[in-house]
Amino acid sequence: MNVRKALSPVVVFSVVATCVSVAGEAESAREGGLKVPFKLERKRVVIPTGVNGSRTFGLILDTGMPFDGAYLFHKEFANDIDMSEAIEVRVPGAGAGEASTALMIESGTLTFGEVAVDSQRVIIAQSFHTQGFPSDGVMGWNLFGHYAVKIDYDAEMITLFDTAGFAADSTWTAIPISLRNNTAFIEGVLEVVEGEKVPVSLYIDLASDEALELLLRPGQKFTAPEGQPESYLGTGLSGDIHGTRGEVKQLSVDGFALHEIPTAFAPANVRSKQEDADGVLGNDFIRRFNVIFDYAHELLYLKPNKTYRAAFD
């Protein structure tokens, strides 16, 4: 394989490609929506996805993936996909180490459910940090950046709607979100220590199997539990993440309140590149609702589902 070095050694995650519709796709998105089945695996939404006519990969739906394309975790996938025009890049991510190395093409075609999109970045990790990951990779902006995305956790079905004039019916609760670096932030009220309720700004990370992660930094708004032993919390693109585990008394989001939430407490400079975030809302929290992400109108729609009142693990 002829691999060229990138002119810039680090990939800056930004929108660089345009979603291209297959015939009839735009009309379907307007009328009844495009259907994309998924499986809930290890508390994550996993979508069967083809890459450049390859075999099917299981890609995690990731709200933290802010560009069109797919990031594949295992370097042997380069044997399944034509990477003859690949360049070598470095990709920053969560973890205490340096940005990880990867191979990248910008001419991929992804197929999932009733959708096919081209002009996609396909990045294949070369770093040892990702080789043991149980999933094949992640994708996100190619859905969230172009459609109103309904995730029905009860039916394990995603429906993609045209954003023009989209509005959910009155059975849904609409909550404002803000987009920062193409990532959805939501406001809530947090109670870690009983009686100490503070407003917090959280970003949604569907690739996280946690319910809630709180970021530790000087001047944080909340009081973190003391005396907890250090724990391994997971591995990101840039290495391992260590912190502590505890429990939050309550988190309220626009009238919805969940209680006794298991929570990871991690150093902000290791866990997150979002400098203005107080924490991360993971899929173990979000999956208790059926949801619609409408980035175009900066709205998140929620409807409690059958797991809403289930106790956290």
N, C-alpha and C positions, 0 to 999 in steps of 0.2 A: 504494500500500500504506500503510495506517495503522499506523505503527510507534510504540509507546509506549516511553518510557524506563523501565528497570528501577528499582525503588525503591533497590536496592543496586547500585552500578555494576560489581561483580565477581561472577561466578558462582562460588560455592564448590562444588567438586565433592563431592557427597555423594549417597547413595541417596535419591531423591525419588519414585520411581514403583514400581509393582508390576507384575511380569510377569504377564500375563493369558493363560491357555491357550486355544487353539482347541479345539473339540470333539474329545475323544479323545486330546488331547496328553499329559495326565498318565498315562494308561494306557500309551501307547506308550513314554514315558520310563521307566516301570517295567519293561516287558517286554523290549524289545529295543533301546531307545534311539531317539531321533529323529535322522535323518540330515541333515547339512548339508554339501553339497559345497563345496570351495574350490579355488582355484588358488594355487600358490606363485609369486609374482611379485616380482622384485627382492628375493628372500630374505625375503618377508613372506607371511603367510597372508591372502588376499584373498577375501572372501565376497560373492557376488552377492546384493544386498539391495534390496528394494522399500521405498519410503518413502511412506506415505499414497497407495498406489495409483499411484505414479509409475513412470517407467521404472526399470530396474535400475541401481543404483550398485554400484561395486566398493569395499567397505569393508574396511579392514585390521582384523584381529582384534587388539585392543590390550589387554594386561593392565594397562596404565596408565590405562585409561578407567574411572573408579570410580563411574559412575552409569548408570542405565538410559537408553539412548537412542543417538543417533548425532550425531557432529560431522562436518559436511560442509565441505570445504575451499574450495569455489569459490562466489563470491557469485551467479553466474548461476543456480545451482540453485534460488534463490528463485522463478524463473520456472516451475519444474516442480512445485512443492509449494505447497499453500495455506498461505501465511504471513500471512493477514489478521489473525490475532490475535497476531502476533509482538511481542515486546518487545526493546529494544536492551540488550545486556549486554556485559560485558568478561570475557574468559577468560584466565587466566594459563597460562603454559606455559614450556617450555624456550626459552632465548635470552636475549640481553642487554637487550632492550627492555622496554617497558611491556606490560601485559596487552592482548591484542588485542580488537578490537571484533567483535561478532557479533549476529545476530538469533536469537531463540529462541521456540519454541512448546513447550508441555508436553502436547500431545494427539496425538502422532504414533503411527502404527502401522507397525511394521517386519515384513517378511516375508523369511524366508531358509530355504531348504531346506524341511523339513516343519514349520516353526515360523512362527507369527504372534503378535506381542506388541503390546499397545497401551499407552496411558498412558505414552508414551515422550517424553523430551525430544528435540527435533530442533533442533540449533544449526547455523547457517550462517555461516561466517566471512566477515567483511567486510575483514579485514586483508590488505594486499598481501603479507605474508609467506607466506601459504598458497596464493596464486592460481596459482603455478607448480608446485605439488605434482603429481606424475604420477598419484597415486591420488585417488579421490573423497572419502574420509573414513575415519573410524574408528568402531568400536563395541567393546564388551567386557563390561561388567558384566551386560548382559542375557543373556549366556551364563554367565560365570564366577560371578555372584552367585546363580544359581538352579539350576544343574545341576552334576553331575560331567561335565567336558568332556574327552572323549578326542579327541586330534588325531593322526590316522594320516597322517604325511607321505608314506609310501610310496604309499598309496592316494588321497591328497588328499581325505580324508573326515573330517569331524567327527561324532562321535556324542555326543548329550546324554543323560545318565542321571539319573533321580531320585536325589537325594542320600540319601534315607532308607534307611539300611542298606546303602549302597553300599560295596563293597570289591572291588578288583581281584584277579585270581587270582595264583597264586604265580609266574607267569612275569614279573611286574612287580616292580621294586624300589621300595618305598615310602620316601619321604624327607619328613621334617617340614618344613613351611613355616610362616611366621607372616604374618598379615595386618596391615599398618599402613597406615592411610588407604585401606583396600580394595585394597591392592597386595601381591602375594605376595613375601615375602623368603625367601631360602634361604642357608644357611651353607656356606662352602667354605674351602679352603686354597689360598692363592695363592703362587706363586713367580715374582716379576718378575725379581729378581736371583738368579743361580744360588746355591743354598744358603740363601737367605733365605725361609723358608716362614712365612707369617703367616695366621691365621684372619681371614676377611672375611665381611661381611654384604652380600649383593647382592640387588637386586630385579630381577624378571623383567619385561622390556619387549619383548613380541613385536612391537611397532611399530618397534623398532630393527632395522635390517638389519646391524648390527655383531655380531660374536661377543661382544665384551667391551668395556665402557667403564669406565675407572677414574676416580674423582672426586678432584680435587686440592684439598686444603684444609690449613690449618695442623694439624700433628699427625697427618697420615695415617699409616696402619699400614705402608705399603709404600714402597720406594724407587723413585721414578719415574726413568726414563732421562733422562740429561742430554744437552744438545747437539743435540736434535732441533729442526728448524725448525718455526715455527708453521704450522699447516695449518687450512684450512676443513674442519670436520667435518660440517656440516649446518645445517639451518634448522629451528627449532622454532616454536611458536605465537607466541613473543615475539621472534623474530629469529634472527640467525645465531649459530652456536656455533663458536668457534675453540679450538684446542688443539694437541696434537702426536699423532703416531702412532708406535707402536713394536710390540714383541712381548713377550708373557708366556711364560716358560718352561713353566709348567704351571699348570693350575687343576684341583683335585680337588673333586668333589662326591660325598660318600658312597660312595667307592670307585671312582667313574668319574673317570678322569684324561685330560684332553686336553692336548696339548702344542703348543708353538710357535703360540700363538694371536695373530693380529693384533689389536691393542688400540688404542683411542682413549683419550687422556688429556685430560680436560677440566676446567676450573674448576668445582667443585661448585656455586657460586652461580649459574652460568649454565646448566649442563646439567640440574640436578635440583632439584626442590622437596622431596626426601626428605632431611631433615637428618641422619638416622642411617645413611645408606647409604655403603658403601665403593665401590660400583660398580654397574654395570648389566649384567645378563646378557641379551644380545640374541638375536634369532631365528636368527642364523647359528650360535650355539652350541646352542640348544634343538632346532633342526630335525634334529640328528644323532640324535635319539631320537624314538620315538613316545611320547607323553606323555598323562597324565590329570591334569588339575587338579581337585582335590576341595577346594574352599575350605571347605565345611561341616565337614570333618574335619581341615582344615589339613594336607593331605597332597598331595604331588606324586609321581606314579608315573612311572618311566622304564623304557624298554626300548630298547636300541640298535637303530637301523634300518640300512638299507643304506648310508647316508652316514656312519655313525659313525666309521669309520677313514679317511675321505677327507681329504686335506690341505685346509687352509683356502686360500682364494684369496689 
